[in-house]
């Protein structure tokens, strides 16, 4: 039998269903503190303290966002994230860790996480990241999720990419960068705009991270598909 989840519910009086979060964090004081703060923001929050339970709960598909620690008992956050993505769950995942360094961030993002925060972090920054992830998830509602440009087909609803008849596997961050270019195909999208929408305004790392992801997309798709406009940004070519 699985242990019960700690539930935190927002104050009464909200008319629409609040976004529901799952916090998977073994530092109980931190987990409770985050839950109380996010509940005060108007979200419904559940808390579990180990990776296996987090995977079970997140796999139920009822959450709008998962806040996932990396160093967890039972199953670490990398494996939880990878298992969720392998099972087809596209819930936004914000990873938390006491580690620092580009390798850890890259590993977290490559397993399918949407964003990454290193402890200790500002609660204000965490809330900003959460809101940015929810905003990105809600973008494009009502519009056609499938964008076709020559032999490139990007389904933003199913988060799948095809080049000709072959499906191209992208990480969550690679897909997010491509999405910013494909919804504005033929237009120049600046590095700052990509950073704001994919990493949000609170990102304080190296802005050249955008170049790294564009380079990866060129390698996985086609070299000439994304054009660098010197001093301005990037443009997804539509003529091929």
C-alpha positions as CSV (number, residue, x, y, z in Angstrom):
1,X,0.0,0.0,0.0
2,X,1.3,3.4,-0.9
3,X,1.6,6.1,1.8
4,X,-0.9,8.9,1.7
5,X,0.0,12.1,-0.1
6,X,0.1,15.4,1.9
7,X,-2.6,17.6,0.3
8,X,-2.6,21.4,0.4
9,X,-5.7,23.1,-0.9
10,X,-6.1,26.8,-1.9
11,X,-8.3,29.1,0.1
12,X,-12.0,29.0,-0.7
13,X,-13.5,31.5,-3.1
14,X,-11.7,30.6,-6.3
15,X,-14.2,29.9,-9.1
16,X,-12.2,28.0,-11.6
17,X,-10.1,24.8,-11.0
18,X,-6.7,25.8,-9.7
19,X,-3.6,24.4,-11.3
20,X,-2.5,21.2,-9.4
21,X,1.1,20.6,-8.6
22,X,3.0,17.7,-7.3
23,X,6.1,18.3,-5.2
24,X,8.6,15.4,-5.0
25,X,11.1,16.5,-2.3
26,X,12.7,14.5,0.5
27,X,13.6,17.6,2.5
28,X,10.3,17.7,4.4
29,X,10.7,21.2,5.8
30,X,11.5,22.6,2.3
31,X,8.6,20.6,0.8
32,X,6.1,21.9,3.3
33,X,7.4,25.4,2.9
34,X,7.0,25.3,-0.8
35,X,3.6,23.8,-0.6
36,X,2.4,26.5,1.8
37,X,3.7,29.2,-0.4
38,X,2.3,27.8,-3.6
39,X,-1.1,27.2,-1.9
40,X,-1.1,30.8,-0.9
41,X,-0.6,31.7,-4.6
42,X,-3.8,29.8,-5.4
43,X,-2.5,26.4,-6.5
44,X,-3.5,23.0,-5.3
45,X,-0.5,21.1,-4.1
46,X,0.3,17.5,-3.2
47,X,3.6,16.5,-1.6
48,X,5.5,13.2,-1.6
49,X,9.0,12.5,-0.3
50,X,10.5,9.7,-2.4
51,X,11.1,9.0,-6.1
52,X,9.1,5.8,-6.5
53,X,6.0,7.4,-5.0
54,X,6.6,10.5,-7.1
55,X,6.7,8.5,-10.2
56,X,3.4,6.7,-9.3
57,X,1.6,9.9,-8.5
58,X,2.9,11.9,-11.5
59,X,2.0,9.0,-13.7
60,X,-1.7,9.4,-12.8
61,X,-1.8,12.3,-15.2
62,X,-3.7,14.7,-13.0
63,X,-1.0,17.3,-12.4
64,X,-0.4,20.5,-14.3
65,X,3.2,20.7,-13.1
66,X,5.7,18.6,-11.2
67,X,8.5,20.1,-8.9
68,X,11.0,17.3,-8.8
69,X,14.1,17.1,-6.6
70,X,17.0,15.1,-8.1
71,X,18.5,13.5,-5.0
72,X,15.7,11.3,-3.8
73,X,15.4,8.0,-2.0
74,X,14.0,5.1,-4.0
75,X,14.5,6.6,-7.4
76,X,16.4,9.7,-8.3
77,X,14.9,12.6,-10.1
78,X,16.7,11.9,-13.4
79,X,15.1,8.4,-13.5
80,X,11.7,9.6,-12.5
81,X,11.7,12.3,-15.2
82,X,13.0,9.9,-17.9
83,X,10.4,7.3,-16.9
84,X,7.6,9.8,-17.2
85,X,8.7,11.0,-20.6
86,X,9.2,7.4,-21.8
87,X,5.6,6.7,-20.8
88,X,4.4,9.7,-22.9
89,X,3.6,12.1,-20.0
90,X,4.3,15.7,-21.1
91,X,3.5,17.4,-17.8
92,X,6.0,20.3,-17.2
93,X,8.8,19.3,-14.8
94,X,10.9,21.8,-12.8
95,X,13.9,20.1,-11.3
96,X,15.5,21.1,-8.0
97,X,19.0,20.1,-6.9
98,X,21.7,21.0,-4.5
99,X,24.2,20.2,-7.2
100,X,25.7,22.8,-9.4
101,X,27.4,22.7,-12.8
102,X,26.5,22.5,-16.5
103,X,26.7,18.7,-16.6
104,X,24.0,18.3,-14.0
105,X,21.8,20.8,-15.8
106,X,22.4,19.2,-19.2
107,X,21.6,15.7,-17.7
108,X,18.4,17.0,-16.2
109,X,17.2,18.7,-19.4
110,X,18.2,15.7,-21.6
111,X,16.0,13.4,-19.5
112,X,13.1,15.7,-20.4
113,X,12.9,18.3,-17.7
114,X,11.5,21.7,-18.7
115,X,13.5,23.9,-16.3
116,X,16.1,23.6,-13.5
117,X,16.8,25.4,-10.2
118,X,19.8,25.0,-8.0
119,X,19.4,25.1,-4.2
120,X,19.4,27.5,-2.5
121,X,17.1,29.5,-4.6
122,X,14.8,32.4,-4.2
123,X,11.2,31.6,-3.7
124,X,10.3,34.5,-5.9
125,X,12.4,33.0,-8.7
126,X,10.7,29.6,-8.2
127,X,7.3,31.2,-8.6
128,X,8.4,33.0,-11.7
129,X,9.7,29.8,-13.2
130,X,6.4,28.0,-12.3
131,X,4.3,30.7,-13.9
132,X,6.5,30.7,-17.0
133,X,6.1,26.9,-17.4
134,X,2.3,27.2,-17.0
135,X,2.2,30.1,-19.5
136,X,4.2,28.2,-22.1
137,X,2.0,25.1,-21.7
138,X,-1.1,27.3,-22.3
139,X,0.3,29.1,-25.3
140,X,-1.4,28.3,-28.6
141,X,-4.7,27.1,-27.1
142,X,-7.3,27.2,-29.9
143,X,-4.7,27.4,-32.7
144,X,-3.8,24.5,-34.9
145,X,-1.0,22.5,-33.1
146,X,0.5,21.2,-36.3
147,X,3.0,23.4,-38.3
148,X,4.1,22.2,-41.7
149,X,7.1,23.8,-43.5
150,X,8.3,21.9,-46.5
151,X,9.2,18.4,-45.2
152,X,9.3,19.6,-41.6
153,X,6.2,18.9,-39.5
154,X,6.0,20.0,-35.9
155,X,3.0,18.9,-33.8
156,X,3.1,21.2,-30.7
157,X,0.1,19.4,-29.2
158,X,1.7,15.9,-29.3
159,X,5.2,17.4,-29.0
160,X,6.4,15.3,-32.0
161,X,8.6,16.3,-34.9
162,X,8.9,14.7,-38.3
163,X,11.4,15.4,-41.1
164,X,9.9,13.8,-44.2
165,X,8.6,10.4,-43.1
166,X,11.0,10.0,-40.2
167,X,10.3,11.1,-36.6
168,X,13.0,13.1,-34.9
169,X,13.4,12.7,-31.2
170,X,14.1,15.9,-29.3
171,X,14.5,16.7,-25.6
172,X,12.0,19.0,-24.0
173,X,14.3,22.0,-24.2
174,X,15.2,21.3,-27.8
175,X,11.5,21.1,-28.7
176,X,10.8,24.3,-26.8
177,X,13.5,26.2,-28.8
178,X,12.2,24.8,-32.1
179,X,8.7,25.7,-31.2
180,X,9.6,29.3,-30.8
181,X,11.1,29.3,-34.3
182,X,8.4,27.3,-36.0
183,X,5.4,29.4,-34.7
184,X,7.2,32.4,-36.3
185,X,8.6,30.7,-39.3
186,X,10.2,33.1,-41.8
187,X,10.6,35.8,-39.1
188,X,13.7,36.6,-37.1
189,X,13.5,35.5,-33.5
190,X,16.2,37.0,-31.2
191,X,18.3,35.1,-28.7
192,X,16.7,37.2,-26.0
193,X,13.2,36.2,-27.0
194,X,14.1,32.6,-27.0
195,X,15.7,32.9,-23.6
196,X,12.6,34.7,-22.2
197,X,10.1,32.1,-23.5
198,X,12.1,28.9,-23.1
199,X,14.2,29.7,-20.0
200,X,12.2,32.8,-18.8
201,X,13.4,36.1,-17.5
202,X,14.9,34.7,-14.3
203,X,17.5,32.7,-16.1
204,X,20.9,33.9,-15.1
205,X,23.2,31.4,-16.9
206,X,25.2,31.8,-20.1
207,X,23.0,33.3,-22.9
208,X,25.1,31.3,-25.4
209,X,23.1,28.2,-24.2
210,X,20.7,29.2,-27.1
211,X,23.5,28.7,-29.6
212,X,24.2,25.3,-28.2
213,X,20.5,24.2,-28.6
214,X,20.3,25.7,-32.1
215,X,23.4,23.8,-33.1
216,X,21.9,20.6,-31.8
217,X,18.7,21.2,-33.7
218,X,20.7,21.7,-36.9
219,X,22.5,18.5,-36.4
220,X,19.3,16.5,-35.7
221,X,17.2,18.2,-38.4
222,X,19.1,19.8,-41.3
223,X,22.0,22.3,-41.3
224,X,20.3,24.9,-43.5
225,X,16.9,24.8,-41.8
226,X,17.7,27.4,-39.1
227,X,19.5,30.4,-40.4
228,X,21.6,32.7,-38.2
229,X,20.8,36.4,-38.9
230,X,24.0,38.1,-37.7
231,X,23.3,40.5,-34.8
232,X,19.6,39.8,-34.9
233,X,18.8,36.2,-34.1
234,X,17.6,33.1,-35.9
235,X,15.1,32.4,-38.6
236,X,13.4,29.1,-39.6
237,X,13.7,28.9,-43.4
238,X,10.4,28.0,-45.1
239,X,11.5,27.8,-48.7
240,X,12.7,24.2,-48.6
